[in-house]
């Protein structure tokens, strides 16, 4: 039963990543692209967590943690950059 | 016991996946930028939280030893999602809206992100009025 739920969740997050890709390619503004990239990071964390369940290993925890931190910092830096033209003033 | 755990983990996975796909679909579907900001920062974060809780439950019930690592990531994501939303909303406001297009904030001040150095104040009607207002406030 868990296996089917796992594949369902894989399909859901894969579809979510495709929606994000569409929004990155056809975005009306720059801030929309930042939002889509941030959502892509969050979806990717979920996919890695699902992969960890599928392979029954805790090895992917560090990858998720690093991806969460780098995703957050890069999103804030990108937003700050288009806001002020500089990341650290 | 094992059956209950399986049902719990499957339910968390399905609910998390649905929330994730709804959040990402909102990114495509919703009409304008400020409403589009709602979908990923709320729904998608909740979906990832559901999946990470499922992972936590899986390793607690079926793994060698329980680990609280996933809870750490969930908390980190839940703390950082509002900050991300705030930064993106701010950059969108400054990029595509003029200060006098914004709705009135009801007090004798400008919007905080535009600060005292905004080129036009929101209070008052004419430009002369505005400049005197701003001079007095500064």
Backbone of each chain as ProteinMPNN parsed JSONL, in Angstrom:
{"seq_chain_A": "XXXXXXXXXXXXXXXXXXXXXXXXXXXXXXXXXXXXXXXXXXXXXXXXXXXXXXXXXXXXXXXXXXXXXXXXXXXXXXXXXXXXXXXXX", "coords_chain_A": {"N_chain_A": [[0.838, -1.203, 0.0], [1.927, 1.225, 0.819], [3.721, 1.533, -1.202], [2.215, 2.152, -3.507], [1.11, 4.587, -2.705], [3.458, 6.004, -2.519], [4.304, 6.084, -5.202], [2.222, 7.564, -6.241], [2.62, 10.006, -4.907], [5.107, 10.642, -5.978], [4.355, 11.104, -8.667], [2.676, 13.329, -8.293], [4.455, 15.321, -7.301], [6.26, 15.41, -9.391], [4.632, 16.402, -11.427], [4.121, 18.87, -10.273], [6.684, 19.979, -10.423], [6.865, 20.234, -13.171], [4.879, 22.16, -13.635], [6.089, 24.317, -12.34], [8.314, 24.629, -13.983], [7.074, 25.443, -16.347], [6.155, 27.921, -15.459], [8.529, 29.22, -15.008], [9.557, 29.403, -17.591], [7.576, 30.832, -19.026], [7.052, 33.501, -17.756], [5.475, 36.444, -16.484], [6.921, 38.374, -15.094], [9.998, 39.237, -13.311], [9.944, 38.624, -10.588], [8.1, 36.637, -10.464], [9.48, 34.542, -11.585], [11.405, 34.091, -9.627], [9.785, 33.172, -7.575], [8.828, 30.816, -8.74], [11.211, 29.362, -8.963], [11.84, 29.044, -6.285], [9.678, 27.465, -5.441], [10.26, 25.24, -6.928], [12.593, 24.314, -5.687], [11.518, 23.576, -3.201], [9.729, 21.559, -3.98], [11.573, 19.766, -4.966], [12.916, 18.986, -2.659], [10.915, 17.485, -1.461], [10.739, 15.401, -3.335], [13.244, 14.191, -3.0], [12.977, 13.318, -0.374], [10.966, 11.4, -0.717], [12.358, 9.619, -2.319], [14.23, 8.746, -0.488], [12.554, 7.267, 1.218], [11.744, 5.282, -0.555], [14.11, 3.913, -1.118], [14.819, 3.171, 1.372], [16.715, 4.452, 3.099], [18.628, 6.664, 5.189], [20.395, 8.345, 4.13], [19.939, 10.523, 2.521], [19.285, 12.69, 4.015], [21.066, 14.81, 4.61], [21.356, 15.966, 2.128], [18.803, 16.983, 1.671], [18.637, 18.878, 3.723], [20.726, 20.645, 3.074], [19.821, 21.51, 0.579], [17.465, 22.813, 1.305], [18.489, 24.948, 2.834], [20.253, 26.281, 1.019], [18.453, 26.866, -0.997], [16.698, 28.662, 0.284], [18.453, 30.795, 0.983], [19.39, 31.561, -1.548], [17.026, 32.347, -2.804], [16.257, 34.572, -1.24], [18.489, 36.18, -1.688], [18.319, 36.627, -4.442], [15.857, 37.958, -4.652], [16.457, 40.22, -3.155], [18.446, 41.254, -4.72], [17.156, 42.02, -7.146], [15.589, 43.88, -6.008], [17.159, 45.948, -4.871], [19.428, 46.113, -6.401], [21.717, 45.152, -5.381], [23.243, 42.776, -3.251], [24.397, 42.579, -0.643], [24.555, 45.392, 1.293]], "CA_chain_A": [[0.0, 0.0, 0.0], [2.817, 2.393, 0.867], [4.386, 1.666, -2.498], [1.334, 2.887, -4.423], [1.052, 5.98, -2.227], [4.749, 6.602, -2.86], [4.332, 6.417, -6.628], [1.275, 8.669, -6.425], [3.271, 11.249, -4.471], [6.126, 10.948, -6.996], [3.666, 11.704, -9.819], [2.203, 14.661, -7.907], [5.539, 16.301, -7.229], [6.789, 15.577, -10.743], [3.724, 17.326, -12.108], [4.379, 20.187, -9.686], [7.93, 20.497, -10.998], [6.584, 20.66, -14.548], [4.171, 23.452, -13.553], [7.093, 25.337, -12.011], [9.133, 24.854, -15.18], [6.263, 26.262, -17.246], [6.098, 29.29, -14.948], [9.846, 29.842, -15.207], [9.75, 29.707, -19.007], [6.623, 31.851, -19.474], [6.693, 34.316, -16.598], [5.276, 37.85, -16.827], [7.88, 39.266, -14.443], [11.155, 38.566, -12.709], [9.625, 38.098, -9.256], [7.403, 35.37, -10.706], [10.498, 33.516, -11.801], [12.007, 33.761, -8.326], [8.809, 32.353, -6.851], [8.797, 29.481, -9.349], [12.448, 28.667, -8.611], [11.731, 28.662, -4.872], [8.762, 26.326, -5.376], [10.973, 24.103, -7.493], [13.464, 23.79, -4.623], [10.695, 22.929, -2.182], [9.251, 20.297, -4.554], [12.708, 18.85, -5.099], [13.147, 18.427, -1.322], [9.925, 16.424, -1.271], [11.095, 14.257, -4.181], [14.381, 13.495, -2.384], [12.46, 12.606, 0.802], [10.28, 10.21, -1.229], [13.404, 8.719, -2.784], [14.783, 8.14, 0.715], [11.623, 6.228, 1.687], [11.726, 4.189, -1.534], [15.343, 3.131, -1.013], [14.977, 2.813, 2.779], [17.999, 4.929, 3.598], [18.615, 8.023, 5.747], [21.561, 9.023, 3.58], [19.573, 11.732, 1.79], [18.888, 13.777, 4.916], [21.964, 15.965, 4.468], [21.064, 16.627, 0.846], [17.586, 17.785, 1.858], [18.944, 20.024, 4.594], [21.527, 21.605, 2.306], [18.985, 22.085, -0.472], [16.558, 23.767, 1.95], [19.228, 26.164, 3.223], [20.749, 26.988, -0.163], [17.284, 27.405, -1.686], [16.213, 29.855, 0.999], [19.416, 31.901, 0.87], [19.457, 32.055, -2.921], [15.792, 33.072, -3.098], [16.315, 35.891, -0.609], [19.52, 36.981, -2.351], [17.804, 37.021, -5.762], [14.827, 38.985, -4.443], [17.163, 41.411, -2.685], [19.206, 41.806, -5.843], [16.307, 42.785, -8.07], [14.961, 44.968, -5.257], [18.069, 47.061, -4.597], [20.574, 46.11, -7.291], [22.879, 44.752, -4.616], [22.812, 41.767, -2.291], [24.807, 43.043, 0.689], [24.884, 46.807, 1.163]], "C_chain_A": [[0.875, 1.256, 0.0], [3.446, 2.638, -0.49], [3.535, 2.479, -3.475], [1.222, 4.348, -4.015], [2.324, 6.722, -2.595], [4.786, 7.004, -4.335], [3.352, 7.546, -6.942], [1.924, 9.997, -6.054], [4.377, 11.655, -5.445], [5.493, 11.646, -8.2], [3.236, 13.13, -9.497], [3.333, 15.671, -7.936], [6.235, 16.473, -8.576], [5.952, 16.537, -11.56], [3.931, 18.753, -11.595], [5.646, 20.803, -10.247], [7.719, 20.959, -12.432], [5.839, 21.993, -14.566], [5.153, 24.582, -13.261], [7.943, 25.663, -13.224], [8.386, 25.716, -16.186], [6.284, 27.713, -16.793], [7.443, 29.986, -15.088], [10.014, 30.253, -16.662], [8.848, 30.842, -19.461], [6.168, 32.675, -18.288], [6.494, 35.762, -17.023], [6.3, 38.789, -16.186], [9.003, 38.493, -13.785], [10.777, 37.93, -11.378], [8.843, 36.791, -9.353], [8.388, 34.229, -10.893], [11.151, 33.106, -10.49], [11.085, 32.838, -7.556], [8.778, 30.928, -7.408], [10.052, 28.689, -8.999], [12.41, 28.195, -7.162], [10.815, 27.449, -4.716], [9.418, 25.063, -5.912], [11.904, 23.479, -6.438], [12.659, 23.0, -3.611], [10.173, 21.582, -2.686], [10.374, 19.273, -4.651], [13.048, 18.22, -3.748], [12.179, 17.283, -1.064], [10.274, 15.189, -2.093], [12.25, 13.472, -3.563], [13.931, 12.727, -1.149], [11.752, 11.318, 0.373], [11.289, 9.165, -1.698], [14.052, 8.001, -1.605], [13.884, 7.045, 1.261], [11.69, 5.024, 0.751], [12.959, 3.3, -1.386], [15.686, 2.761, 0.426], [16.359, 3.202, 3.312], [17.851, 6.354, 4.148], [19.752, 8.865, 5.171], [21.198, 10.378, 2.971], [19.21, 12.894, 2.695], [19.749, 15.019, 4.715], [21.68, 16.72, 3.174], [19.838, 17.522, 0.986], [17.875, 19.045, 2.658], [19.719, 21.094, 3.819], [20.687, 22.282, 1.241], [18.02, 23.114, 0.114], [17.284, 25.057, 2.267], [19.664, 26.964, 2.009], [19.585, 27.607, -0.937], [16.779, 28.671, -1.032], [17.149, 31.037, 0.787], [19.439, 32.45, -0.546], [18.192, 32.801, -3.299], [15.828, 34.478, -2.517], [17.345, 36.775, -1.302], [19.031, 37.481, -3.698], [16.765, 38.136, -5.623], [15.467, 40.301, -4.022], [17.906, 42.08, -3.839], [18.312, 42.587, -6.788], [15.615, 43.93, -7.344], [15.883, 46.168, -5.176], [19.239, 47.128, -5.57], [21.859, 45.688, -6.611], [22.413, 43.754, -3.572], [23.139, 42.201, -0.868], [25.243, 44.497, 0.552], [25.82, 47.231, 2.287]], "O_chain_A": [[0.604, 2.218, -0.718], [3.678, 3.779, -0.89], [4.034, 3.363, -4.173], [1.236, 5.241, -4.861], [2.294, 7.904, -2.937], [5.229, 8.097, -4.684], [3.617, 8.384, -7.804], [1.803, 10.985, -6.778], [4.574, 12.839, -5.716], [6.015, 12.645, -8.695], [3.403, 14.035, -10.314], [3.199, 16.747, -8.519], [6.745, 17.552, -8.878], [6.477, 17.376, -12.291], [3.92, 19.713, -12.366], [5.692, 22.003, -10.517], [8.31, 21.947, -12.867], [6.119, 22.855, -15.398], [5.069, 25.661, -13.848], [8.259, 26.826, -13.475], [8.967, 26.607, -16.805], [6.411, 28.627, -17.608], [7.499, 31.203, -15.267], [10.549, 31.324, -16.948], [9.288, 31.725, -20.199], [5.02, 32.562, -17.857], [7.261, 36.269, -17.842], [6.521, 39.891, -16.689], [8.975, 37.264, -13.708], [11.228, 36.829, -11.064], [8.906, 35.947, -8.459], [8.17, 33.109, -10.43], [11.42, 31.927, -10.262], [11.523, 31.853, -6.961], [8.711, 29.958, -6.653], [9.978, 27.483, -8.763], [12.878, 27.103, -6.839], [11.121, 26.523, -3.965], [9.171, 23.961, -5.422], [11.985, 22.257, -6.322], [13.046, 21.903, -3.208], [10.164, 20.594, -1.953], [10.165, 18.077, -4.448], [13.427, 17.05, -3.691], [12.557, 16.244, -0.522], [10.128, 14.063, -1.619], [12.251, 12.241, -3.591], [14.419, 11.629, -0.884], [11.909, 10.276, 1.008], [11.091, 7.967, -1.496], [14.385, 6.818, -1.688], [14.371, 6.01, 1.716], [11.691, 3.88, 1.205], [12.867, 2.079, -1.513], [16.706, 2.121, 0.683], [17.069, 2.385, 3.897], [17.055, 7.145, 3.642], [20.036, 9.958, 5.659], [22.037, 11.277, 2.906], [18.862, 13.971, 2.21], [19.237, 16.137, 4.656], [21.753, 17.948, 3.126], [19.816, 18.653, 0.501], [17.418, 20.135, 2.315], [19.412, 22.283, 3.898], [20.817, 23.485, 1.016], [17.778, 24.158, -0.491], [16.767, 26.143, 2.005], [19.475, 28.18, 1.96], [19.694, 28.714, -1.465], [16.466, 29.646, -1.715], [16.71, 32.138, 0.455], [19.501, 33.665, -0.739], [18.256, 33.786, -4.035], [15.483, 35.451, -3.188], [17.118, 37.97, -1.489], [19.292, 38.626, -4.068], [16.783, 39.12, -6.363], [15.064, 41.37, -4.482], [17.983, 43.306, -3.922], [18.66, 43.695, -7.194], [15.108, 44.851, -7.983], [15.442, 47.298, -5.39], [19.977, 48.113, -5.565], [22.949, 45.833, -7.165], [21.3, 43.872, -3.058], [22.273, 42.195, 0.006], [26.169, 44.811, -0.196], [26.216, 48.395, 2.355]]}, "seq_chain_B": "XXXXXXXXXXXXXXXXXXXXXXXXXXXXXXXXXXXXXXXXXXXXXXXXXXXXXXXXXXXXXXXXXXXXXXXXXXXXXXXXXXXXXXXXXXXXXXXXXXXXXXXXXXXXXXXXXXXXXXXXXXXXXXXXXXXXXXXXXX", "coords_chain_B": {"N_chain_B": [[-0.823, -3.253, 14.25], [1.249, -2.698, 12.485], [-0.298, -2.442, 10.227], [-1.855, -0.184, 10.822], [0.163, 1.715, 10.899], [0.989, 1.616, 8.238], [-1.314, 2.582, 6.945], [-1.417, 5.16, 8.015], [1.0, 6.293, 7.06], [0.616, 6.091, 4.291], [-1.632, 7.726, 3.981], [-0.585, 10.204, 4.772], [1.317, 10.542, 2.755], [-0.287, 10.662, 0.426], [-1.922, 12.88, 0.966], [0.019, 14.863, 1.277], [1.19, 14.837, -1.302], [-1.013, 15.662, -2.842], [-1.444, 18.248, -1.823], [0.974, 19.394, -2.583], [0.858, 19.314, -5.41], [-1.374, 20.86, -5.871], [-0.534, 23.333, -4.883], [1.545, 23.913, -6.699], [0.104, 23.983, -9.048], [-1.461, 26.172, -8.603], [0.388, 28.154, -8.963], [0.53, 28.312, -11.708], [-2.081, 28.764, -12.459], [-3.416, 30.907, -11.098], [-4.544, 34.369, -11.312], [-3.029, 36.935, -10.982], [0.137, 38.363, -9.896], [0.327, 38.859, -7.081], [-1.691, 37.266, -5.967], [-0.786, 34.865, -6.877], [1.35, 34.435, -5.308], [0.364, 33.276, -3.031], [-0.175, 30.526, -3.379], [2.242, 28.731, -3.687], [3.726, 29.407, -1.35], [2.121, 28.642, 0.742], [0.449, 26.253, 0.232], [2.223, 24.442, -1.108], [4.345, 24.296, 0.674], [3.067, 23.123, 2.834], [2.457, 20.658, 1.688], [5.024, 19.543, 1.329], [5.704, 19.409, 4.0], [3.902, 17.405, 4.837], [4.888, 15.173, 3.4], [7.436, 14.943, 4.523], [6.768, 14.367, 7.147], [5.618, 11.885, 6.728], [7.89, 10.49, 5.957], [9.305, 10.621, 8.341], [7.598, 9.056, 9.973], [7.776, 6.644, 8.631], [10.509, 5.879, 9.017], [10.438, 5.695, 11.75], [8.719, 3.542, 12.224], [9.425, 1.422, 10.454], [12.143, 1.546, 9.944], [15.665, 1.144, 10.916], [16.339, 2.647, 13.145], [14.615, 5.254, 14.869], [14.47, 8.625, 13.608], [14.811, 12.125, 14.054], [15.388, 13.909, 12.122], [13.95, 14.718, 9.843], [11.935, 16.26, 10.874], [13.305, 18.515, 11.578], [13.953, 19.636, 9.087], [11.367, 20.159, 8.182], [10.535, 22.09, 10.064], [12.401, 24.084, 9.478], [11.689, 24.736, 6.826], [9.08, 25.689, 7.272], [9.6, 27.921, 8.79], [11.096, 29.505, 7.047], [9.501, 29.954, 4.803], [7.515, 32.143, 5.035], [9.289, 34.344, 5.098], [10.528, 34.241, 2.633], [8.247, 34.68, 1.043], [7.611, 37.289, 1.833], [9.885, 38.735, 0.933], [9.704, 38.356, -1.838], [7.228, 39.513, -2.413], [7.757, 42.143, -1.719], [9.777, 42.849, -3.563], [8.304, 42.621, -5.867], [6.395, 44.651, -5.496], [8.023, 46.933, -5.56], [9.057, 46.748, -8.102], [6.941, 46.765, -10.006], [4.83, 48.419, -9.225], [3.716, 51.746, -8.785], [4.185, 54.174, -6.178], [1.848, 55.606, -5.604], [-0.189, 54.072, -6.552], [-0.811, 52.151, -4.8], [-3.045, 50.758, -2.337], [-4.626, 52.828, 0.164], [-3.098, 53.051, 3.32], [-4.325, 53.846, 5.602], [-3.317, 55.284, 7.744], [-1.453, 58.171, 8.831], [0.811, 57.868, 7.253], [3.272, 56.589, 4.98], [3.492, 53.516, 3.029], [5.413, 51.052, 4.692], [7.569, 49.853, 3.401], [8.181, 51.637, 1.411], [8.995, 53.828, 2.799], [10.278, 56.951, 4.236], [11.519, 58.179, 2.191], [10.173, 57.919, -0.165], [9.061, 58.92, -3.419], [6.626, 60.228, -3.688], [4.148, 61.208, -1.389], [1.416, 59.404, 0.121], [-0.673, 60.59, 1.434], [-2.865, 63.461, 1.406], [-3.866, 65.692, -1.323], [-2.953, 67.363, -3.554], [0.17, 68.115, -5.274], [1.654, 70.14, -4.086], [0.733, 70.203, -1.51], [1.586, 67.707, -0.747], [4.387, 67.917, -0.759], [4.825, 69.783, 1.276], [3.751, 68.378, 3.404], [5.534, 66.25, 3.535], [7.911, 67.545, 4.121], [7.346, 68.562, 6.64], [7.085, 66.214, 8.054], [9.6, 65.137, 7.923]], "CA_chain_B": [[0.052, -2.092, 14.474], [1.915, -2.408, 11.22], [-1.345, -2.0, 9.292], [-2.184, 1.218, 11.156], [1.291, 2.551, 10.463], [0.949, 1.71, 6.773], [-2.408, 3.487, 6.556], [-1.023, 6.524, 8.387], [2.048, 6.785, 6.156], [0.037, 6.268, 2.957], [-2.493, 8.91, 4.001], [0.278, 11.389, 4.787], [1.936, 10.687, 1.43], [-1.28, 11.089, -0.565], [-2.332, 14.256, 1.273], [1.15, 15.733, 0.955], [1.307, 14.944, -2.754], [-2.112, 16.482, -3.369], [-1.177, 19.651, -1.488], [2.09, 19.872, -3.404], [0.473, 19.549, -6.805], [-2.304, 22.0, -5.894], [0.273, 24.545, -4.731], [2.271, 24.219, -7.93], [-0.87, 24.33, -10.08], [-1.858, 27.552, -8.329], [1.421, 29.019, -9.549], [0.225, 28.494, -13.129], [-3.486, 29.062, -12.714], [-3.966, 32.126, -10.504], [-4.484, 35.44, -12.31], [-1.961, 37.942, -10.942], [1.327, 38.011, -9.117], [0.155, 38.859, -5.634], [-2.446, 36.071, -5.584], [0.044, 33.707, -7.194], [2.286, 34.265, -4.197], [-0.25, 32.493, -1.958], [-0.216, 29.079, -3.603], [3.43, 27.958, -3.306], [4.236, 29.633, 0.002], [1.296, 27.965, 1.739], [0.05, 24.874, -0.083], [3.36, 23.575, -1.437], [5.1, 24.071, 1.907], [2.314, 22.145, 3.619], [2.623, 19.354, 1.044], [6.349, 19.03, 1.675], [5.631, 19.043, 5.415], [3.235, 16.108, 4.92], [5.796, 14.124, 2.919], [8.53, 14.761, 5.489], [6.197, 13.658, 8.302], [5.496, 10.48, 6.311], [9.242, 9.931, 6.023], [9.581, 10.452, 9.789], [6.834, 7.912, 10.476], [8.334, 5.435, 8.003], [11.742, 5.465, 9.674], [10.143, 5.333, 13.133], [8.035, 2.244, 12.293], [10.017, 0.344, 9.662], [13.593, 1.68, 9.803], [16.456, 0.533, 11.989], [16.203, 3.476, 14.341], [13.865, 6.481, 14.55], [15.291, 9.841, 13.506], [14.02, 13.362, 14.064], [15.982, 14.833, 11.164], [12.965, 15.282, 8.92], [11.205, 17.315, 11.587], [14.168, 19.698, 11.508], [13.773, 20.245, 7.761], [10.014, 20.698, 8.152], [10.516, 23.342, 10.818], [13.179, 25.073, 8.723], [10.876, 25.197, 5.695], [7.942, 26.464, 7.757], [10.075, 29.216, 9.264], [11.625, 30.346, 5.985], [8.524, 30.249, 3.733], [6.986, 33.513, 5.093], [10.326, 35.333, 4.785], [10.631, 34.216, 1.173], [7.068, 35.353, 0.508], [7.736, 38.726, 2.089], [10.898, 39.329, 0.056], [9.227, 38.358, -3.222], [6.158, 40.513, -2.507], [8.397, 43.454, -1.662], [10.453, 43.137, -4.827], [7.263, 42.836, -6.88], [5.819, 45.983, -5.286], [8.941, 47.975, -6.007], [9.321, 46.642, -9.535], [5.852, 47.008, -10.957], [3.808, 49.351, -8.766], [4.104, 53.063, -8.335], [3.793, 54.327, -4.774], [0.489, 56.13, -5.421], [-1.183, 53.09, -6.99], [-1.091, 51.228, -3.703], [-4.181, 51.162, -1.518], [-4.312, 53.67, 1.306], [-2.885, 52.198, 4.488], [-5.212, 54.244, 6.676], [-2.704, 56.148, 8.743], [-0.797, 59.342, 8.27], [2.158, 57.463, 6.88], [3.379, 55.829, 3.753], [3.78, 52.096, 3.259], [6.705, 50.981, 5.384], [8.664, 49.484, 2.509], [8.581, 52.792, 0.632], [9.737, 54.658, 3.722], [10.121, 58.395, 4.163], [12.188, 58.693, 1.009], [9.384, 57.685, -1.374], [9.047, 60.181, -4.148], [5.373, 60.936, -3.423], [3.423, 60.72, -0.232], [0.071, 58.943, -0.205], [-1.663, 61.451, 2.063], [-3.007, 64.748, 0.745], [-4.39, 65.592, -2.678], [-2.113, 67.969, -4.582], [1.61, 67.892, -5.097], [2.201, 71.138, -3.146], [0.369, 69.677, -0.205], [2.436, 66.546, -0.476], [5.764, 68.282, -0.434], [4.858, 70.382, 2.618], [3.549, 67.282, 4.351], [6.734, 65.439, 3.688], [8.916, 68.365, 4.805], [7.012, 68.637, 8.058], [7.334, 64.933, 8.709], [11.039, 64.913, 8.063]], "C_chain_B": [[0.724, -1.678, 13.165], [0.929, -1.879, 10.187], [-1.705, -0.539, 9.528], [-1.077, 2.149, 10.679], [1.281, 2.709, 8.953], [-0.124, 2.677, 6.31], [-2.033, 4.933, 6.846], [-0.01, 7.094, 7.388], [1.48, 7.022, 4.76], [-0.84, 7.511, 2.908], [-1.66, 10.176, 3.983], [0.904, 11.628, 3.417], [0.942, 11.222, 0.417], [-1.693, 12.531, -0.315], [-1.214, 15.237, 0.924], [1.316, 15.928, -0.539], [0.223, 15.822, -3.352], [-1.865, 17.958, -3.07], [-0.061, 20.219, -2.352], [1.66, 20.192, -4.815], [-0.523, 20.693, -6.891], [-1.54, 23.313, -5.77], [0.992, 24.921, -6.004], [1.316, 24.578, -9.054], [-1.364, 25.757, -9.882], [-0.874, 28.548, -8.906], [1.144, 29.299, -11.022], [-1.133, 29.148, -13.312], [-3.903, 30.466, -12.261], [-3.653, 33.362, -11.355], [-3.334, 36.433, -12.172], [-0.939, 37.626, -9.865], [1.068, 37.904, -7.618], [-0.689, 37.682, -5.159], [-1.633, 34.814, -5.846], [1.035, 33.415, -6.085], [1.713, 33.339, -3.126], [-0.015, 31.001, -2.137], [1.07, 28.363, -3.178], [3.853, 28.163, -1.863], [3.369, 28.957, 1.055], [1.077, 26.5, 1.397], [1.25, 23.974, -0.321], [4.205, 23.293, -0.201], [4.407, 23.04, 2.775], [2.455, 20.749, 3.026], [3.963, 18.731, 1.376], [6.385, 18.627, 3.144], [4.978, 17.684, 5.598], [4.156, 14.97, 4.503], [6.913, 13.873, 3.925], [8.022, 14.078, 6.755], [6.018, 12.178, 7.975], [6.851, 9.779, 6.384], [9.648, 9.662, 7.472], [8.893, 9.215, 10.328], [7.384, 6.599, 9.907], [9.589, 4.958, 8.73], [11.504, 5.12, 11.137], [9.554, 3.923, 13.208], [8.811, 1.123, 11.618], [11.542, 0.432, 9.544], [14.329, 1.03, 10.964], [16.29, 1.326, 13.27], [15.438, 4.735, 13.954], [14.794, 7.687, 14.503], [14.368, 11.05, 13.44], [14.531, 14.354, 13.031], [14.951, 15.513, 10.282], [12.164, 16.404, 9.565], [11.988, 18.626, 11.536], [13.979, 20.418, 10.171], [12.388, 20.874, 7.654], [9.951, 22.038, 8.873], [11.258, 24.435, 10.06], [12.365, 25.633, 7.563], [9.725, 26.072, 6.167], [8.369, 27.828, 8.268], [10.475, 30.106, 8.091], [10.599, 30.703, 4.913], [7.936, 31.657, 3.848], [8.012, 34.576, 4.74], [10.517, 35.416, 3.277], [9.468, 34.969, 0.542], [7.155, 36.854, 0.666], [8.722, 39.376, 1.13], [10.394, 39.416, -1.379], [8.132, 39.407, -3.411], [6.741, 41.921, -2.542], [9.043, 43.816, -2.996], [9.431, 43.361, -5.929], [6.65, 44.211, -6.749], [6.725, 47.06, -5.84], [9.176, 47.929, -7.509], [8.165, 47.159, -10.367], [4.755, 47.926, -10.44], [4.419, 50.677, -8.414], [3.534, 53.28, -6.946], [2.356, 54.808, -4.627], [-0.58, 55.204, -6.0], [-1.591, 52.164, -5.86], [-2.306, 51.686, -2.937], [-3.721, 51.953, -0.293], [-4.142, 52.796, 2.55], [-3.54, 52.756, 5.732], [-4.609, 55.153, 7.723], [-1.97, 57.279, 8.049], [0.641, 59.022, 7.892], [2.111, 56.733, 5.556], [3.486, 54.342, 4.083], [5.208, 51.965, 3.761], [7.839, 50.688, 4.417], [9.094, 50.641, 1.629], [9.273, 53.835, 1.49], [9.485, 56.136, 3.541], [10.689, 58.951, 2.869], [11.428, 58.385, -0.273], [9.161, 59.001, -2.089], [7.729, 60.934, -3.967], [4.707, 60.349, -2.205], [2.033, 60.285, -0.651], [-0.987, 59.859, 0.37], [-1.707, 62.783, 1.338], [-3.425, 64.571, -0.695], [-3.413, 66.12, -3.72], [-0.643, 67.739, -4.304], [2.195, 68.875, -4.091], [1.968, 70.67, -1.716], [1.318, 68.564, 0.21], [3.825, 66.962, -0.022], [5.83, 68.922, 0.947], [4.675, 69.318, 3.686], [4.849, 66.558, 4.625], [7.805, 66.23, 4.439], [8.65, 68.407, 6.298], [7.364, 67.334, 8.76], [8.829, 64.697, 8.889], [11.634, 65.877, 9.074]], "O_chain_B": [[0.765, -0.504, 12.795], [1.252, -1.003, 9.385], [-1.844, 0.243, 8.588], [-1.335, 3.221, 10.132], [1.532, 3.798, 8.437], [0.099, 3.487, 5.411], [-2.291, 5.824, 6.037], [-0.145, 8.229, 6.93], [1.805, 8.017, 4.113], [-0.812, 8.262, 1.933], [-1.982, 11.123, 3.265], [1.011, 12.769, 2.967], [1.262, 12.121, -0.361], [-1.805, 13.32, -1.253], [-1.459, 16.299, 0.353], [1.553, 17.044, -1.002], [0.483, 16.624, -4.249], [-2.048, 18.816, -3.934], [-0.126, 21.365, -2.798], [2.046, 21.223, -5.367], [-0.527, 21.43, -7.877], [-1.848, 24.287, -6.458], [1.055, 26.097, -6.365], [1.657, 25.38, -9.924], [-1.651, 26.466, -10.846], [-1.251, 29.654, -9.294], [1.472, 30.37, -11.533], [-1.321, 29.978, -14.201], [-4.659, 31.141, -12.959], [-2.629, 33.407, -12.036], [-2.705, 36.754, -13.18], [-1.134, 36.737, -9.036], [1.533, 36.969, -6.966], [-0.448, 37.147, -4.076], [-1.766, 33.818, -5.134], [1.503, 32.286, -5.937], [2.463, 32.691, -2.397], [0.303, 30.294, -1.181], [0.99, 27.446, -2.36], [4.292, 27.218, -1.207], [3.842, 28.718, 2.166], [1.461, 25.61, 2.156], [1.301, 22.861, 0.204], [4.722, 22.188, -0.038], [5.056, 22.187, 3.38], [2.561, 19.767, 3.76], [4.045, 17.538, 1.67], [7.013, 17.631, 3.504], [5.434, 16.885, 6.416], [4.207, 13.93, 5.16], [7.297, 12.726, 4.157], [8.748, 13.299, 7.374], [6.234, 11.317, 8.828], [6.949, 8.63, 6.814], [10.245, 8.633, 7.79], [9.498, 8.418, 11.044], [7.448, 5.584, 10.6], [9.72, 3.771, 9.028], [12.264, 4.347, 11.72], [9.85, 3.183, 14.146], [8.861, 0.004, 12.129], [12.172, -0.521, 9.086], [13.724, 0.45, 11.866], [16.121, 0.757, 14.348], [15.589, 5.235, 12.84], [15.77, 7.768, 15.248], [13.29, 10.999, 12.849], [14.148, 15.524, 13.059], [15.041, 16.708, 10.001], [11.765, 17.364, 8.906], [11.404, 19.708, 11.461], [13.86, 21.642, 10.123], [12.234, 21.969, 7.114], [9.384, 23.003, 8.36], [10.803, 25.578, 10.003], [12.343, 26.843, 7.336], [9.42, 27.086, 5.539], [7.602, 28.788, 8.195], [10.234, 31.312, 8.116], [10.804, 31.668, 4.177], [7.856, 32.339, 2.826], [7.665, 35.6, 4.151], [10.65, 36.501, 2.711], [9.653, 35.781, -0.364], [6.818, 37.606, -0.249], [8.443, 40.438, 0.573], [10.62, 40.415, -2.062], [8.098, 40.105, -4.424], [6.282, 42.779, -3.296], [8.885, 44.929, -3.498], [9.643, 44.181, -6.823], [6.404, 44.88, -7.753], [6.268, 47.989, -6.505], [9.464, 48.955, -8.124], [8.37, 47.904, -11.326], [3.808, 48.191, -11.181], [5.496, 50.745, -7.823], [2.538, 52.664, -6.567], [1.695, 54.471, -3.645], [-1.766, 55.528, -5.941], [-2.604, 51.471, -5.953], [-2.583, 52.885, -2.883], [-2.612, 51.782, 0.212], [-4.954, 51.905, 2.801], [-3.347, 52.214, 6.82], [-5.341, 55.74, 8.52], [-1.886, 57.324, 6.822], [1.563, 59.79, 8.169], [1.053, 56.32, 5.083], [3.561, 53.953, 5.249], [6.103, 52.68, 3.31], [8.945, 51.204, 4.579], [10.224, 50.661, 1.142], [10.052, 54.64, 0.981], [8.595, 56.538, 2.791], [10.374, 60.079, 2.489], [11.97, 58.566, -1.364], [9.081, 60.06, -1.466], [7.708, 62.16, -4.08], [4.701, 59.133, -2.011], [1.52, 60.746, -1.671], [-2.101, 59.907, -0.152], [-0.722, 63.198, 0.728], [-3.36, 63.471, -1.243], [-3.077, 65.411, -4.668], [-0.26, 67.239, -3.247], [3.103, 68.532, -3.334], [2.844, 70.727, -0.853], [1.78, 68.494, 1.348], [4.366, 66.442, 0.953], [6.759, 68.659, 1.712], [5.334, 69.335, 4.725], [5.216, 66.29, 5.77], [8.517, 65.682, 5.28], [9.564, 68.307, 7.116], [7.864, 67.325, 9.885], [9.262, 64.125, 9.89], [12.839, 65.841, 9.327]]}, "name": "protein", "num_of_chains": 2, "seq": "XXXXXXXXXXXXXXXXXXXXXXXXXXXXXXXXXXXXXXXXXXXXXXXXXXXXXXXXXXXXXXXXXXXXXXXXXXXXXXXXXXXXXXXXXXXXXXXXXXXXXXXXXXXXXXXXXXXXXXXXXXXXXXXXXXXXXXXXXXXXXXXXXXXXXXXXXXXXXXXXXXXXXXXXXXXXXXXXXXXXXXXXXXXXXXXXXXXXXXXXXXXXXXXXXXXXXXXXXXXXXXXXXXX"}
